């Protein structure tokens, strides 16, 4: 399949995901790049909502003598002012475990809240390389567990809690989904958008789209090295989870011209084989990252409408 015309136009402007040579990504450069967002206008409008608040979710650190608490920043979005319990979406941003933030993904979180009539809890998990594996996964689990433990604090319906994430955020969402299953917590749904599901980098899509399609294989290898976990650990590579039965129903969205396409499709197939209700949708000619940039890609709006429809079915 040829590139979508909008993807082709985008790549003429931004041929690589990071936009700088890997050799220039010093710790200082990483910190500086986190403060920049050249795509602010393309991420979508900042939809006014009646309730948007920042909080810190705390969890007692296991094994510490004093039971010290660690905090995970979150931003809570509520599309209505009344106090009735709403479906809840715990959202994890992308960025290769190195970049991204609640602030950068503010427009998307607002859009998710409005489209789904849901309270959205957007998670500012710790970033690598300062906080390597499994920091992001641990923070994701801390927040999801808290939403289940204290749904009233979020105005959430405990029977209608879902996780959603894109790219590296899709990775931590998938991990949180199986941790919830193992803890006996029933998730209503999981939406995984071009998720990082494996770190072997050995699929045909990695070879076909290694260069020239935005996110490159060399850039993906760099991201994985920053997070630096055991490739066999399902907290890094959910595809390595030995038992996928009983996981939450899933929606998996992939981009055709993306190194991560095949692993997302393989994970959907594994879920189906394990008896998990799952729908897979591939966006033809699309590239990695399209979901977050409706200002560039019409397919972003299509994919968000599709995800909202799937979540609506789950919440119903």
C-alpha positions, 0 to 999 in steps of 0.5 A: 500500500502506498503512503497516504497523501497526508502522510507523504506530505508530513514526511516531507516536512518531518522525515524522522521522528526525533528530528536530530541525529541520535549522537546528539541526544545527550542527557542535556539535549533530552531535557531540553527537547522535553520542553519543546512542542512544535506540533502544539497546534496540530494536536487539536483544540483545547476543548473547554471542560468544566473540571480539569485538575492536577493531582498526585497519586501516592502509593506506599513503596513496598519493602521500605522501612518507613513505608515511604510514599511515592507520587505519580502526577495525573491530570483529571478531566471531567466533561460534566459538572454533576457528580454522577459516576462516569466511565473512566479512561486511564490514559498513558501518553506516548513518547518512547518512555523518554518524551511526552507528558500530560501537558503535551497530550492535553488536547488529546485527553480533553478529546477523549473525555468529550467523545466518550462522556468519560472522566479521563485520568492522564498519567505523567509517568516517570521518564527514561533514562533518568527512570529506567524500566520498570518505572513507567509500568510501575507508575501506570499500575499505581494509578490504575490500582488507585482508580479501582480503590478510590473510584469516588475520588475520581467520580468514576464508575468502578464497573466501567474503567478502561485503559488507553495508550499510544505507542509507549503508552500503549505498552504500559496500558497493555501491561497494566491490563494484565496486572489488573487481571492478575489482581482480580480487577475487572477492566471494561476495555483496553485501547492500544494504539500502535503499541510497543508490544515487543522489543525484538525488532525482528518483524517484517514491518521493522524491515519494510519501514526501517527508514523513511517513514518517520519513526525509524528502526534505529530511533526505536532501538534508541528508545528501547535502550533508554528504558533498558529492561529485560526483553523477556519480561512481559512488563517490557514486552507484553507479547511475552506474557505466557497466559493471555486468557481473561484479559480485558476486551481490546481494541488494537489500532495500528498504522500500516507504514510503521515498524510497530505494525506487525507486533500490534497485529500479532498481539491482537491475534494472540488475544483472540487465540486466548479467547479475549474479545478483540478488534484490530483496525489497520489504517492503510498508508498511515505512519506512526504517531498519526493518532495524536495529530488531527491537524495533520491527519484525517485518519486521526479523527477517524481512529478516535471516532472508532475508538470511542465507538468501541469504548461506548460498546464496552461502557454500555 
